[in-house]
Amino acid sequence: MTSRPAPAPRPESDPPGAVTGTSGERSGEEQIAGGGAAGEGITPDRVSVTPDRATPAPPSTDRATADLLDRFLAALRPRLPLLRALWAHGSLAGGDYQQGRSDLDLIAIVDRSCTPDEERQLGELHEALDRTDPLAAKLHCSYLAADETADPAHTHLTWAHRELMRRTVTPVTRRELHTFGRVLHGDTPAALLPPVTDAQLAAFICTDLRDFWRPALEDPELWLQDIWVDLGLLTLARATVTLRDGTLISKGEALAVLGELGAPDEVIADIRNRRYGPAAPPPPPGPARPSDRLTRRADLTRAFLGSALDRTLATYGHNSPAPRG
């Protein structure tokens, strides 16, 4: 089994994650998972060195998730004898994790790049976990060689969405790891991962809003899907707060921010109920036709997001790079 470039964009996180572009960069939920420390604004030429709060801790408060991560680490170490660290980011580290709904976003640091045989073994490990544990379908892990951590544009071997690919570890993930990364094994992020400047962070977020989310509004069919509604609105809220004052917020906290930004109340309630309410029954088999409710929700979402993204970019987008081409 060999790695290959990441597939075309698709809307579920690793990150708050979420969408993987053909360039290997991640967009959406995963990208807007982090910002500076609370109370610090994003400025164009400053490195925010937040005291590293990553400390050894139990992987999760729920037993099923903890057991999966214990099994993963125990199986990973003999396959990667040069494993220097394993960290959690995203909701698992940030306190918004929900078993069966949230992704398990991990970063592994190894002394050198994996050989083709080691890549094959890693793929087999993830597939075996997936066959035996339903939570493993949401376990995503990027494998970074210790001498390849400096460049946020560098792509790394990654298991996500049940396949091996190569993609970046974005400035948002890097800032998140330094702010509240959870150490599951080995060294802390401060020891192995260079910090991210505020200019890098702001440019990355604004570019994602401008080049991914704003054009996506031109495709009405996408917004009939729950995941695009959720990630589009939550990404906007989290990005706005990070650009405004450097504060890192969870998806749950982003729901309150959406109200402040003027998002439609019925769409906010819909997101809250699906992500934090009782689990909904699975849809019936067979093709589904969009209901009037979904069509109305899509129209409300697109109308709000279009103007809200434009306002955010007009306010904070002056430091983002100009489009290429």
N, C-alpha and C positions, 0 to 999 in steps of 0.2 A: 504494500500500500504506500503510495507516495502523495506528498502534498501537491496542491494545485492552487492557482489563483482563486480568490474569493469569488463567489457567484454574483450575479446581478443583484441590485438592491432588493431587499425584502425586509418586512417591517417587524421583526421581533428581536428583542435585545439579547445581547450577551450581558448595559449598560445600560444602562440604564438604559441599553442598548439598544442595539436595535436593528439598524439597517446596515448592511454590509455592501459597500460599493465595489465596483470592478477594480478600482485602484488598490483595494486592500484596506482603505480607510473605513472606519466605522462612523455611522451617523446616528442621530436620534437619541434614543434613551441612554445608550451607553456613553455617548459623547458628552451629554449634559449632566453627567452624574456628579461632577465636582467643580469647585471653583476655589477661590482663596479662602483664608480663614475668616471667620465671622468678623465683620466690621472693617475689613480691608477692601478698598476699592481696587478695580482693575485699572492700572496705569500703564502707559506704553513702554516703559523701559525699566521696570523694576522686577527683581526676582523676589517673590514672596517665599520666605523660608519659614514655613509654619513649623513649630516644634513637632517632631514626629511623634504621633500618639499611637503608632502601631506597637502593640505589645502582645506577647503570647496570651491567647485566650481560647476558651472552648469554641469550636467552629460554629456552633449554633445552639440556640436554646431548645430546639426540638430534637428529640432523640433520633428520628429517622434521618434527618439531614446530617446530624453529627456522625451517625454510623456510616453513611455513604462517604463522607469526607475522610473518615478514619480508614475505610477500606481503600479509597482512592490513593491516599498517601502511602499506605502500607504496600500497595501493589506498584506504585510509581517508583519508590526508592530502589528496588532491585533492578528495574529497567533503566533508571537514570542514576547510576552510582555517583555522578557528579552533581546531584541536585543540591543547590546552595540555599534555596528558599522557596517557599510556597506561600502566596499571599491571597487573601480574598479582598475583593472590592465590590462596588455596586451595593445592592440592598443587603446582601449578606453581611457586609462590614458596616454599613451605614445605619442599621437599625430598622429598616423597613421591609425586612425579608418575611415572606409568607410561604410556607411549605406548599409545594405543588403549583404555585403561581409565579413565584419569582425565579429568575435565573440564578445559578451558582457560578459567579464570575471569578475566575482564578487566574493567577499569573505564577508561572514557575520560572526560576532562574537557574540555569545550568552553566557549567564551566565552559562548555564549547557547544557548537551547533550539533544537532543530532545527526547521526549517520542514517542512510536509508533504512538499514535494518532496525535501528532504534525508532525511526518514524513508523515503520510497520508494526513494531511491538506496541507503540503508544496507541495506534489506531485500533489494534486488537483489544487492548485494555479497555478503551472507551466503549467499544462495541460490546464487550463482555459485561461491563457494568450496566449498559443500556438494556441488555437482555434480562438482567436479574433484579433491577431496581428501577421503578417508574420515575423516580426523581432524577436519575442519571441523564435523561433526555435533555434536561436543562443545565447540565454541568458543562461549562465552557472553560477551556484553559489555553492560554498562550504560553509558549516555551521560548524564553529569551536567553541567548548566550550572553554571558557576563560582559564580553567585550563588544556587544552590539546593542547596548541599552541606551546609548547617548542620543541617537537620532530618532525623533518621533515619527519620521517618515519611513523608517526601515520596517520591512515586513518580517513577521516571525511565524514560525510553525504554530498553528492554532487548531484545536478541535472545537467546533461549534456547529450547531444545527446538524449533528450526527455525521459529520464528515471532517476530514483534514483539509486545511486551506492555509494560505499565508495572508496575514493582515497586520496592520500596525497596532501599536499600543499608544493610544492617542494622548495629546496633552491633557485632556480632561481626566482620563484614567490615571495618568501619572500624578496629577495634582491630588486626585482623590486618594491614591495610595499614600502619598506623603501626609495627607491630612488625617485620614482615619483608617488606613489600610490595616487589615487584620492578619497577623502573622500566624500561619498554621505550621510552619516549619522553618528553621534557619534564621538568617539575618533579617533585619528590618529593611523597609524600602529606603530609608535614609542612608544605609550603608552601601547600597548597590545601584540605586536609581538616581540619575541626575535630576535636580529640581527643574521646574518649568517656569519660564518668565511670564509675567502678566501679559506682555505683548503677544507671546505665543498662544496663551490661553484665549485671550479676547479675539485674536485673529481667527483661530480655529473655530470658535463658537459662531462668530459672525459669518464666516464662510459657509458653515454647515446650514445656518438658517437661510442664507441667500441662495446657495447653489443646490441645496437638496430640498429643503422643506418648501420654499416659495415656489419653485417649478412644479413640485408634486401636486399643488393645488389645481393645476391645469387638467388633472386626470380625475374626473368625478367618480369613476368606478372605485378607485382606491378608498375613498372616504365612506363607502358603504360598509367597510370592514371595521370591526371594533378596534383592532390594534393600531390602525392608522389614526383614528380619532383620539385614542388614548395617548399615543406617543407624540402626535403632533401638538396637542394642547399641553401635555406635561413638559415636553421639551421646551416649548416657548416659555412657560412659567419659570422653569429652572434656569434657562439661559438668561432671562431677563433679570432675575435676582443676582446671578453670578456676575453679569456685566455691570449691574447697578452698584453693588456694594461688596462683591467678592464672597458673599455668604453661600455656603453649601446647604442645600435643602433636599429633602427626600421627595419621592413622588407623592406621598401622603400630604406633606406640607405644601406641595405645589398646587393641590386642589384649592386651598384657601387663596393662594396668589391668583389663580385663575379668576376667582370672584372679583378681586381687586382690579384685574385687568379688563373686566367687563365681559368675560366669556358667558355664553347663555347658561342660565341656571339649570335648565333641563338637561343640557349636555354634561355639565359638571356632576349633577346627581346621577346620571347614567354611568359615568366613569366610576364614581365612588361606589355605587351599588355592585358593579361588576368586579371591581378590583379588591374591594374591602368588605363586601357583603357576603351572604351565604353563596356557596358555589351553585351555579346554574346547571340545570340538566343539560346533557349533550344534545346538539341539534339532531333532528331526525335524519336518517340516511337519504341520499339522493340529492339532486340539484335543488338549490334554494333560490327563490326569486326575492329580490329586495322588497321589503314591506314599505308601506307609507311612512312608518315610524323611522326606519333606517334612512329613507330618502330625505325626510325632514331633518334628521340629525346631521346627515352629511351636508346638506345645504347650510344649516346654521353654523356648522364647524368651519366650512370653507369661507363663508362670508366673514366670520370673526377673525380667523387666522390670517386671511389676506391683509386686512388693515392692521392687525396687531403686529405681524411680522414687519410690515413696512415701517410702522412707528418705531419698533425696536431697532431696526437697522438704521433708520435715520438718526436715532439718538446715539447709538453705540457703535455703528459700523464704520466710522471713519478710520479706524486703525486696521480694518481687515483688508487683505490684498485685493487688487482689482481682478475681475474675471480674466482667465486666460483666453487666447484666441483672438 
